[in-house]
Amino acid sequence: MKIDAPATTPNSGGAGNTFAHLGSMMAGAMFVWAILQQFLPHDLRTYFDKYSQRFFRYVYPYIQITFNEYGGERFMRSEAYSAIENYLSSSSATQAKRLKADMVRNNQSLVLSMDDHEEVSDEFNGVKLRWTSGKRGSRRQSVSFHSVGDEESGFYKLIFHKKHRDLILGPYLSHVLKQGKEIRFQNRQRKLYTNNGSYWNHVVFEHPATFNTIAMHPDKKQEIIDDLMTFSQSEDFYARIGRAWKRGYLLFGPPGTGKSTMIAAMANLLKYDIYDLELTAVRDNTSLRRLLIETSSKSIIVIEDIDCSLDLTGQRKKQEKVEEGKDGEVRDPGKQAAKDPDGEKPSRVTLSGLLNFIDGLWSSCGGERLLVFTTNHIEKLDPALIRKGRMDKHVELSYCRSEAFKVLAKNYLGIDAHHLFDDIGKLLNEVDLTPADVAEHLMPRSPSQNAEVCLEGLVVALEKAKMEGESKAEEAKLKGEESREEAKVEAKE
C-alpha cells in the first residue's frame, strides 16, 4: 500500500527552514570559535580576535555607549548617570514594565525609574535610539555592620545607528544631561539658609506664598513675573553681553507692605533656594566673600532691612581722624578691634566690601542668582549701593488700594464681589493702610463670623482712620498757621 506525502504549498515551511539553517550555522560558528579559543596558541588567538572584532564592527551597524554609576576608583555617584536616570524617568513611567520608585522632596513626591535589565526607546530630531539598564559587580567595597564585600553598581547603555554618531554624541547627549539636571533641580527639596558667622546653616523651605496671594495691582504683579521668568531663561543672553548671570532687586516701602512675602513668592515661582544673609554676623569683607562663594546657583541672596544692617547708609562716612596714642603710636580708631557691649567684636564689613559682593569679580562665581535688598527707607541708602547694574529693578510695595484689596478679599474670604467693595475701594484710596492692616480686619475671629461682618468691620476701621487723618491734618494746619503768625511777630519786633 502506497502512502503519498501530504501536499505542500510552494512557501510552506520556507521561512522556518531558512531560520533553522541560520540557527545551525550560528551554532556551528560558535562551536568552532570555542574550539579555536581553547586550542589555538595565544599569538594566533590574539591575531584572530583583532580581525574578528574588525569584521564584527563592519557588519554590526550600531554603536553602544555605557554610562556607569561609579567610574574608576571614585566613591561618588556619576553626575552623568544621575542626569540620565532623571531624564529617562518620564519615558520609564510610560514604557517600562518593571519600575523602581523613590521618594523626593522630604518624602512628599514619588519618582519612578526603570528597573534593572529594562529597555526604553527615545527619539531626537527624528532619530530613534534605545536605552537599556543593567547591573554589574563593582570593585567598590561595601562596608556594613554585617559584612564586607563588593557592591553591584548600575549602568545605562545607549544604542544607536552609527550613521547618527555626530548627532547623538553632540546635541543629543547635551540635551539629555541638561534636561536631567533640570529635572533633578525641580525634584529637589528647597532650603532656606542663614549664616552663623561665616558659615551657612539651613532648614527646609516651605513658605506657601505665591504671586496669586500677593496683594498688589495685577499689572505690576505681572510685570515682576515676566521679568523674573525672562531672567531665568537668559543664560545665553548674559553670556553674549559679557555679564554675570545675576539680577538685583530692591524692595522698598513702609513696614507691613509684604516685602518678605514677595521674596518667598519669587523663590516659589522660580523654585530657587534662599540665602538670608545677616550682615551684622559677618566679621569682615573676607568672610563675606567666603559666604558668597558657598552659595549655589538658582538661588536668591537676601539682605533684609539693608538700612539697619550696618553703618553703610546715607552719606559715606567721613574719614576718621587719626589720633595718637599715649605710646606715640599712630592708630586709626575706626580699624581697632573694639568690642560691643556684649563683648563680641563688631562687624568690619565695609560699603566697598558689600559693593564687591554685589557686582565685583567674585560675584560671577556661579550663575542664575538674584540679589534682593529690602528697606523701609530708600532715601537712607547710598546711591552707589542701589544704582542700576547693582539693584537692577526697584519695586515699590506701598499701601493697600482697591485692586490689592480684592486679592485679599479673595484670599481671606473667598469672594470676588460684594456690595461693600465700592465703598471700601473709595476709602482705601483716601486712607494709608498697609496690606497687613487690611488683612487683619479680614481675618475671621470665630467660625460663625462671615464675610459680611468682616467687611463691615473694615469699613468702620477705614472711616475711623480717615477721621483721624483729617484731624491730624487740621492740627498740622493750625500749627503751621501759628508758626507763621509767630514768625511775622518776630519779624516786626
C-alpha positions as CSV (number, residue, x, y, z in Angstrom):
1,M,0.0,0.0,0.0
2,K,1.5,3.3,-1.1
3,I,1.1,6.3,1.2
4,D,1.6,9.7,-0.5
5,A,3.3,12.5,1.3
6,P,1.0,15.4,2.2
7,A,0.8,18.1,-0.4
8,T,2.6,21.4,0.5
9,T,2.3,24.9,-0.9
10,P,5.3,26.4,-2.5
11,N,6.1,28.7,0.5
12,S,5.2,26.2,3.2
13,G,8.0,25.9,5.7
14,G,10.3,28.2,3.7
15,A,10.8,30.7,6.4
16,G,11.1,28.1,9.1
17,N,13.7,26.2,7.1
18,T,15.7,29.4,6.5
19,F,15.8,30.3,10.2
20,A,16.6,26.7,11.0
21,H,19.6,26.7,8.6
22,L,20.7,30.1,10.0
23,G,20.5,28.9,13.6
24,S,22.5,25.8,12.6
25,M,25.2,27.9,11.0
26,M,25.4,30.2,14.0
27,A,25.6,27.3,16.4
28,G,28.3,25.7,14.2
29,A,30.3,29.0,14.1
30,M,30.1,29.3,17.9
31,F,31.3,25.7,18.3
32,V,34.2,26.4,16.0
33,W,35.0,29.6,17.8
34,A,35.0,27.8,21.2
35,I,37.4,25.1,19.8
36,L,39.7,27.8,18.4
37,Q,39.7,29.7,21.7
38,Q,40.7,26.6,23.5
39,F,43.4,25.1,21.3
40,L,44.9,28.0,19.3
41,P,48.2,29.4,20.5
42,H,48.0,32.7,22.3
43,D,49.5,34.7,19.5
44,L,47.2,33.3,16.9
45,R,44.2,33.8,19.2
46,T,45.1,37.4,19.7
47,Y,45.5,37.9,16.0
48,F,42.2,36.2,15.3
49,D,40.4,38.3,18.0
50,K,41.7,41.5,16.5
51,Y,40.4,40.8,13.0
52,S,37.2,39.2,14.1
53,Q,36.4,42.4,16.0
54,R,37.1,44.4,12.9
55,F,34.8,42.2,10.9
56,F,32.1,42.4,13.6
57,R,32.3,46.3,13.7
58,Y,32.0,46.4,9.9
59,V,28.9,44.1,9.8
60,Y,27.2,45.4,13.0
61,P,25.8,48.9,12.3
62,Y,25.1,50.0,15.8
63,I,27.1,51.9,18.4
64,Q,26.9,51.4,22.2
65,I,27.8,53.8,24.9
66,T,27.9,52.7,28.5
67,F,27.4,55.2,31.4
68,N,28.5,53.6,34.7
69,E,27.0,54.6,38.0
70,Y,30.6,54.7,39.5
71,G,33.6,55.2,37.4
72,G,37.2,54.2,38.2
73,E,38.1,54.4,41.8
74,R,35.6,57.2,42.6
75,F,33.3,56.7,45.5
76,M,30.9,59.4,44.4
77,R,28.0,58.7,42.1
78,S,28.5,59.8,38.5
79,E,26.7,63.0,37.7
80,A,26.1,61.8,34.1
81,Y,24.5,58.6,35.4
82,S,22.2,60.6,37.7
83,A,21.2,63.0,35.0
84,I,20.4,60.1,32.6
85,E,18.3,58.5,35.3
86,N,16.3,61.6,35.8
87,Y,15.9,62.2,32.0
88,L,14.6,58.6,31.5
89,S,12.1,58.8,34.4
90,S,9.3,60.1,32.1
91,S,9.9,57.5,29.4
92,S,10.2,54.8,32.0
93,A,6.8,55.5,33.5
94,T,5.1,55.0,30.1
95,Q,7.2,52.3,28.5
96,A,9.0,50.1,31.1
97,K,7.1,47.1,32.5
98,R,9.3,46.9,35.7
99,L,9.9,50.2,37.6
100,K,11.7,51.4,40.7
101,A,10.1,54.1,42.9
102,D,11.9,56.6,45.1
103,M,10.7,59.4,47.4
104,V,11.9,63.0,47.0
105,R,11.0,66.4,48.4
106,N,11.0,65.4,52.0
107,N,9.1,62.2,51.3
108,Q,6.2,64.1,49.6
109,S,6.7,63.1,45.9
110,L,7.2,59.8,44.2
111,V,9.7,59.5,41.3
112,L,9.7,56.4,39.0
113,S,12.7,55.0,37.1
114,M,13.1,51.8,35.1
115,D,14.3,48.7,36.9
116,D,17.5,46.8,36.0
117,H,17.6,45.0,32.7
118,E,14.8,47.0,31.2
119,E,14.7,48.9,27.9
120,V,13.0,52.1,26.7
121,S,13.2,53.9,23.4
122,D,13.7,57.6,22.7
123,E,13.6,59.9,19.7
124,F,15.6,63.0,18.9
125,N,15.2,65.1,15.7
126,G,13.5,62.1,14.1
127,V,16.3,59.6,15.1
128,K,15.2,56.7,17.2
129,L,17.5,55.1,19.8
130,R,17.4,52.8,22.8
131,W,18.4,52.9,26.4
132,T,18.9,49.8,28.5
133,S,19.7,49.5,32.2
134,G,21.7,46.9,34.0
135,K,23.8,45.9,37.0
136,R,27.3,44.5,37.3
137,G,29.7,43.6,40.0
138,S,31.8,46.6,41.2
139,R,35.2,46.8,42.7
140,R,33.8,49.3,45.3
141,Q,33.9,47.8,48.7
142,S,30.7,47.9,50.7
143,V,31.3,48.1,54.5
144,S,28.4,47.5,56.8
145,F,27.8,46.1,60.3
146,H,27.1,42.7,58.9
147,S,29.5,42.1,56.1
148,V,32.3,43.5,53.9
149,G,32.1,42.8,50.2
150,D,31.7,44.0,46.7
151,E,28.7,46.1,45.7
152,E,26.8,45.9,42.5
153,S,26.7,49.2,40.5
154,G,24.2,50.1,37.8
155,F,24.8,51.3,34.3
156,Y,22.9,52.7,31.4
157,K,23.6,51.7,27.8
158,L,22.8,53.9,24.8
159,I,22.4,52.1,21.4
160,F,22.0,54.0,18.1
161,H,22.9,53.6,14.4
162,K,26.4,54.6,13.5
163,K,25.3,57.0,10.8
164,H,23.9,59.2,13.5
165,R,27.1,59.4,15.5
166,D,27.6,63.1,15.3
167,L,24.1,64.0,16.2
168,I,24.0,61.6,19.2
169,L,27.5,62.4,20.6
170,G,26.9,66.1,20.3
171,P,23.4,67.7,20.6
172,Y,21.6,64.7,21.9
173,L,23.8,63.9,24.9
174,S,24.0,67.6,25.7
175,H,20.2,67.6,25.7
176,V,20.0,64.6,27.9
177,L,22.4,66.0,30.5
178,K,20.7,69.4,30.6
179,Q,17.2,68.0,30.9
180,G,18.3,65.5,33.5
181,K,19.9,68.2,35.7
182,E,16.8,70.4,35.3
183,I,14.5,67.5,36.4
184,R,16.7,66.9,39.4
185,F,16.6,70.6,40.2
186,Q,12.8,70.6,40.0
187,N,12.5,67.5,42.3
188,R,14.9,68.6,45.0
189,Q,13.9,69.8,48.4
190,R,14.4,73.5,48.5
191,K,16.2,75.1,51.5
192,L,16.3,78.4,53.5
193,Y,19.8,79.2,54.6
194,T,21.0,81.7,57.2
195,N,24.6,82.4,58.2
196,N,26.2,81.7,61.5
197,G,29.2,84.0,61.2
198,S,31.0,82.8,58.0
199,Y,29.1,79.5,57.6
200,W,25.6,78.6,56.3
201,N,23.0,76.6,58.2
202,H,19.7,75.6,56.6
203,V,16.2,74.4,57.2
204,V,13.6,73.1,54.7
205,F,11.9,76.0,52.9
206,E,8.1,75.5,52.9
207,H,6.7,79.0,52.7
208,P,3.3,78.9,50.9
209,A,3.4,82.4,49.4
210,T,2.7,82.8,45.7
211,F,2.1,85.7,43.3
212,N,-1.6,84.7,43.3
213,T,-1.8,85.6,47.0
214,I,0.2,88.8,47.0
215,A,-1.9,92.0,47.4
216,M,-0.7,94.1,44.5
217,H,-2.1,95.7,41.4
218,P,-2.3,92.9,38.7
219,D,-0.4,94.8,36.1
220,K,2.5,95.5,38.4
221,K,2.5,91.9,39.6
222,Q,2.6,90.6,36.0
223,E,5.5,92.9,35.2
224,I,7.5,91.4,38.0
225,I,6.6,87.8,37.0
226,D,7.6,88.5,33.4
227,D,10.9,90.0,34.5
228,L,11.8,87.0,36.7
229,M,10.9,84.4,34.0
230,T,12.9,86.3,31.4
231,F,15.9,86.4,33.7
232,S,15.7,82.6,34.4
233,Q,15.8,81.8,30.7
234,S,18.5,84.3,29.7
235,E,21.7,82.3,30.2
236,D,22.8,82.7,26.6
237,F,22.0,86.4,26.6
238,Y,24.1,87.2,29.7
239,A,27.0,85.2,28.2
240,R,26.7,87.1,24.9
241,I,26.8,90.5,26.5
242,G,29.6,89.6,28.9
243,R,27.7,89.9,32.2
244,A,27.4,87.6,35.2
245,W,24.1,85.8,35.2
246,K,22.6,87.7,38.1
247,R,20.0,90.4,38.8
248,G,19.4,92.8,41.7
249,Y,16.0,93.6,43.2
250,L,15.4,96.5,45.6
251,L,12.1,96.1,47.5
252,F,11.1,99.3,49.4
253,G,8.1,100.6,51.1
254,P,6.5,101.1,54.6
255,P,6.5,98.2,57.1
256,G,3.8,95.7,56.5
257,T,3.6,96.0,52.8
258,G,4.7,92.4,52.0
259,K,8.4,92.7,51.2
260,S,9.3,89.3,52.8
261,T,6.3,87.7,51.3
262,M,7.4,88.9,47.9
263,I,10.7,87.2,48.3
264,A,9.0,83.9,49.2
265,A,6.8,84.2,46.2
266,M,9.8,84.9,43.9
267,A,11.5,81.8,45.3
268,N,8.4,79.6,44.8
269,L,7.9,80.9,41.2
270,L,11.5,80.1,40.2
271,K,12.0,77.2,42.6
272,Y,15.1,78.8,44.0
273,D,16.8,78.3,47.4
274,I,17.0,81.4,49.7
275,Y,20.2,82.6,51.4
276,D,19.1,85.1,54.1
277,L,22.3,87.0,54.9
278,E,22.7,88.6,58.3
279,L,25.4,91.2,57.7
280,T,25.9,92.0,61.4
281,A,27.0,88.4,62.0
282,V,29.8,88.6,59.3
283,R,33.2,89.5,60.7
284,D,34.8,91.2,57.7
285,N,34.9,91.5,53.9
286,T,36.9,88.3,53.5
287,S,34.2,86.3,55.4
288,L,31.5,88.0,53.3
289,R,33.3,86.8,50.2
290,R,33.5,83.3,51.5
291,L,29.8,83.2,52.1
292,L,29.2,84.4,48.6
293,I,31.4,81.6,47.1
294,E,29.5,79.0,49.1
295,T,26.1,80.0,47.7
296,S,24.7,77.8,44.9
297,S,23.2,78.7,41.5
298,K,19.5,79.0,41.2
299,S,19.2,80.9,44.5
300,I,18.1,84.2,46.0
301,I,20.6,86.1,48.3
302,V,18.6,88.3,50.6
303,I,19.6,91.2,52.9
304,E,16.6,92.4,54.7
305,D,16.4,95.9,56.1
306,I,19.7,96.9,54.5
307,D,19.4,100.4,56.0
308,C,19.6,98.8,59.5
309,S,22.1,96.0,58.9
310,L,25.3,98.1,59.2
311,D,26.5,101.6,59.1
312,L,26.5,101.6,55.3
313,T,23.7,104.0,54.6
314,G,23.3,107.7,53.9
315,Q,26.4,109.8,53.1
316,R,29.6,107.9,53.1
317,K,31.5,108.1,56.4
318,K,33.9,110.9,56.5
319,Q,37.5,109.9,57.0
320,E,38.0,109.4,60.7
321,K,40.7,111.4,62.4
322,V,43.9,109.6,63.1
323,E,44.7,110.1,66.8
324,E,48.0,109.5,68.5
325,G,48.1,107.0,71.4
326,K,49.8,107.5,74.6
327,D,52.8,105.4,73.5
328,G,53.2,107.6,70.4
329,E,51.8,105.0,68.1
330,V,49.5,106.4,65.4
331,R,46.3,104.4,65.1
332,D,43.0,104.6,63.3
333,P,40.2,104.2,65.8
334,G,37.9,103.0,63.0
335,K,40.1,99.9,62.5
336,Q,40.5,99.0,66.1
337,A,39.1,95.7,67.3
338,A,36.8,97.4,69.7
339,K,34.1,95.3,71.4
340,D,30.4,95.9,71.6
341,P,28.5,95.8,74.9
342,D,28.1,92.0,74.6
343,G,31.8,91.5,74.5
344,E,32.0,90.5,70.8
345,K,33.9,92.1,68.0
346,P,31.7,94.2,65.8
347,S,31.4,93.6,62.1
348,R,34.1,95.1,59.9
349,V,32.1,94.7,56.6
350,T,32.5,98.0,54.7
351,L,30.5,99.6,51.9
352,S,33.3,98.8,49.5
353,G,33.2,95.1,50.5
354,L,29.4,95.0,50.1
355,L,29.6,96.6,46.6
356,N,32.3,94.0,45.6
357,F,30.0,91.3,46.9
358,I,27.2,92.5,44.7
359,D,28.9,93.0,41.4
360,G,32.7,92.5,41.8
361,L,34.8,89.8,40.3
362,W,33.7,87.3,42.9
363,S,30.1,87.8,42.2
364,S,30.5,85.9,38.9
365,C,31.3,82.7,40.7
366,G,28.1,80.8,39.9
367,G,25.2,81.8,37.8
368,E,21.4,82.3,37.9
369,R,21.3,84.2,41.2
370,L,19.1,87.0,42.4
371,L,20.3,89.6,45.0
372,V,17.4,91.1,46.9
373,F,17.6,94.0,49.3
374,T,14.7,95.3,51.3
375,T,14.4,98.6,53.1
376,N,11.7,100.8,54.7
377,H,13.7,104.0,54.0
378,I,15.1,104.1,50.5
379,E,16.3,107.7,51.0
380,K,18.8,106.5,53.6
381,L,20.7,104.2,51.2
382,D,23.9,105.2,49.5
383,P,23.3,105.9,45.8
384,A,26.3,103.7,44.9
385,L,24.5,100.7,46.5
386,I,21.2,100.9,44.6
387,R,22.3,102.2,41.2
388,K,21.3,100.2,38.0
389,G,23.7,97.4,37.4
390,R,23.6,96.5,41.1
391,M,20.0,96.8,42.0
392,D,18.6,96.5,38.5
393,K,14.9,96.6,39.4
394,H,13.3,98.8,42.1
395,V,10.0,97.6,43.3
396,E,7.9,99.8,45.5
397,L,5.5,98.0,47.8
398,S,3.1,100.6,49.0
399,Y,-0.2,101.0,50.9
400,C,-3.2,98.8,50.1
401,R,-5.5,100.2,47.4
402,S,-8.7,98.9,45.8
403,E,-7.1,96.3,43.4
404,A,-4.9,94.9,46.2
405,F,-7.9,94.7,48.5
406,K,-9.7,92.5,46.0
407,V,-6.9,90.0,46.2
408,L,-7.0,90.0,50.0
409,A,-10.8,89.5,49.9
410,K,-10.4,86.5,47.6
411,N,-7.6,85.0,49.8
412,Y,-9.3,85.6,53.2
413,L,-13.0,85.5,52.5
414,G,-13.2,83.6,49.2
415,I,-15.3,86.2,47.5
416,D,-14.8,88.1,44.2
417,A,-17.5,90.7,44.6
418,H,-19.6,92.4,47.3
419,H,-21.8,95.4,47.6
420,L,-19.3,97.0,50.1
421,F,-16.4,96.7,47.7
422,D,-17.0,100.1,46.1
423,D,-17.2,101.9,49.5
424,I,-14.1,100.1,50.7
425,G,-12.2,101.0,47.5
426,K,-13.0,104.7,47.8
427,L,-11.9,104.7,51.5
428,L,-8.7,102.9,50.7
429,N,-7.8,105.5,48.1
430,E,-8.1,108.1,50.8
431,V,-6.5,106.3,53.7
432,D,-3.0,104.9,54.0
433,L,-3.4,101.3,55.4
434,T,-0.9,98.6,54.7
435,P,-2.0,95.2,53.3
436,A,-1.1,93.7,56.7
437,D,-3.5,96.1,58.4
438,V,-6.3,95.3,56.0
439,A,-5.7,91.6,56.2
440,E,-6.1,91.7,60.0
441,H,-9.6,93.1,59.6
442,L,-10.5,90.4,57.1
443,M,-9.3,87.6,59.4
444,P,-12.4,85.8,60.8
445,R,-12.5,85.9,64.6
446,S,-14.7,82.9,65.0
447,P,-16.2,80.1,62.8
448,S,-19.6,81.9,62.8
449,Q,-18.2,85.2,61.5
450,N,-19.0,85.6,57.8
451,A,-17.7,87.9,55.1
452,E,-20.4,90.5,55.7
453,V,-19.3,91.0,59.3
454,C,-15.6,91.2,58.3
455,L,-16.2,93.8,55.6
456,E,-18.4,95.9,57.8
457,G,-15.7,95.9,60.4
458,L,-13.1,97.0,57.8
459,V,-15.4,99.9,56.7
460,V,-15.6,101.1,60.3
461,A,-11.9,100.9,60.7
462,L,-11.3,102.8,57.5
463,E,-13.8,105.6,58.4
464,K,-12.1,105.9,61.8
465,A,-8.6,106.1,60.2
466,K,-10.0,108.7,57.7
467,M,-11.3,110.8,60.6
468,E,-8.1,110.6,62.5
469,G,-6.1,111.5,59.4
470,E,-8.3,114.6,58.8
471,S,-8.0,115.6,62.5
472,K,-4.2,115.3,62.3
473,A,-4.2,117.3,59.1
474,E,-6.3,120.0,60.7
475,E,-3.9,120.1,63.7
476,A,-0.9,120.4,61.4
477,K,-2.6,123.2,59.5
478,L,-3.3,125.1,62.7
479,K,0.2,124.7,63.9
480,G,1.5,125.9,60.6
481,E,-0.6,129.0,60.8
482,E,0.5,129.6,64.4
483,S,4.1,129.3,63.3
484,R,3.6,131.7,60.5
485,E,2.0,134.3,62.9
486,E,4.8,133.9,65.3
487,A,7.3,134.4,62.6
488,K,5.5,137.6,61.5
489,V,5.5,139.0,65.0
490,E,9.2,138.2,65.4
491,A,9.9,139.9,62.1
492,K,8.1,143.1,63.2
493,E,10.0,143.2,66.5
